[in-house]
Amino acid sequence: MSRQQNPQAIRLATQHYLNQLKKDWRLSLPGMLLPGIGTILVAYTPPLIVATILTRFGRGQVPTLNELIPYLALIAGIWLFGEVIWRIAMHFILLVEGRGMNHLYVQAMDELLKKDLAFFHNNFAGSLTKKTVAYAKHYEGFIDTLVFNVVSSVPPLFFVAIVLWRYSFLLVFTLVGLMALTLLIVLPLIRRRQALVEVRESASNIVAGHVADTLSNIDAVRAFAREPFEAKTHTAKVDDYVAKAYASWNYQNRRIDVVTSPFYVLTNVAGLLIAIATGGSLPAVFLTFSYYSSFTRVMWEFNRIYRNLENHITEAAQFTELLLDPPAITDPENPKPFTFTKGDIEFRDVRFRYHATEGERLFDHFSLRIRDGEKVGLVGRSGGGKTTVTKLLLRLMDVEGGEILISGQNITEITQADLRSVIAYVPQDPFMFHRSIMENIRYGRLEASDEEIFEAARFAHAASFIEKLPQKYETRIGERGVKLSGGQRQRVALARAVVRNAPILVLDEATSALDSESEKLIQDALWRLMKNRTAIVIAHRLSTVQKMDRIIVLEEGKITGEGSHAELLARGGHYADLWAHQTGAFLQDDGDEDDQEEGPELEPEEPIRKDIARRNEKTAAR
């Protein structure tokens, strides 16, 4: 969906770029001034010397070589000096661009890392990557355009004005006046074109997002043989982008350039007419034509210059627009020191809904107390709030009301880093980096030694498969760990939790991808890991939590039962029903069988035959 880009984002991008220039002023100042001086020496001083030659030898006198040599030597010397100035200027410009891009890349990543999880769930990873890279990369183009096409033209303009004023002030007024008039006429057209550029860039982001979405889910594409579908979808999005690109390009060619071209010609012709009409000499006519034709090129290229600046700023604004909405979860301005004394956890009168202002609350006056060292299992049907409890505890989401306390301290009054430093978290779908296994395990505690990594892998029963890999612990496991099986990823994640060595352990379906034999081995390890720790374990396999000190049954954000496994079975009720209806590792999500309506029985052969017939027809058509 295309939309007008927020003007605030454009202003913010411009501000960031200019602030970076200001920060490096010791480099940017000579980088800005020297190109203009070099341009005067290279492009505008040699014609002035030629005009001097015409003045001296313009009356039919043919100069000898000896008479010309001083002038030629002067031109060569000044030109060479101008090139030296340019090389010095380029040295400063390159430093400015390099330092600026370095800072902007780091700044962009820092800003993204401040965002909450909902932000990343609502944005394509590919689109965010494109915007982040563009934010820093386009600084180079912004500086190049600003220096080479804008600032470097100012000193030559004063130089040209001084020289031409000697012949007639009308030459200066005509040059500046017609250029300003062209600018006033063209600027509104360029602003209208900006809307087309924004639409084009929005379409470009959609293309990038679709590519990233497809590639990150390539297993699903392959499994369902949806390559033609994705290719067709991609083609449609590319066609849309190209159509919008043509619209912006055609507006440039058919509107802006059509207006600019006549003024470019008019200004040059007017300059020559004035030079001749005011009784100008041959040198005057020569300098007028030379300076006008050189300088009015800025007029002809003004739209290109503006377009380049606009493009660089607009691309950067794609990122700064992300900064306009502050992170939903932030550290307090004056965080309290976190003194962890015991692993008590308390949810006190918590209110929470997934959308801050819409929908029903999942938790409404929800309270739960977990004692230091207690092992608590959370069970219930999907959507009951089990995983949400862990995310609120980790402060990956914030409560609407009430408070969550660890060791007696409100988690919103301490820094997020302090809070998460005491929690080892293993999610159902373990997050893996496209790095080595060693690096993935060490992510739990960056200062862990190699021996601690090996010990953690043995503890999590991961060493057995790691040792069989070609590069063992140095094996890179692919994006999101795609080179490992689900069970292997969970073992690596458990090893990471072991290395974390935190006093609070949170396991969200941490063994769901393991077979029964492997799960038994891992559970033995987990019980050793949970010793002397507060543990929260989420599981659909009730056998996983039946030995917990306490089991909490969550249904639609409410605690409908709690106690030990034996106590809950003795009471009957919902937990007992779940236990009775569980087959293997599967927990039915649709309620009791007695409450389910029986649908009409379907003959499987009929729909299969129809589907095969349709496929055969498509194959025959191809």
PyMOL commands that set and color helices and strands:
alter all, ss='L'
color gray80, all
select helices_A, chain A and resi 7-23+25-57+65-113+117-121+125-165+169-216+218-223+227-277+282-323+386-393+411-413+416-420+437-442+450-459+463-466+472-474+479-481+486-500+516-530+542-545+565-571+573-581+593-595+605-621
alter helices_A, ss='H'
color red, helices_A
select strands_A, chain A and resi 345-352+363-370+375-379+401-406+409-410+423-426+504-508+534-538+550-555+558-563
alter strands_A, ss='S'
color yellow, strands_A
deselect
rebuild
show_as cartoon
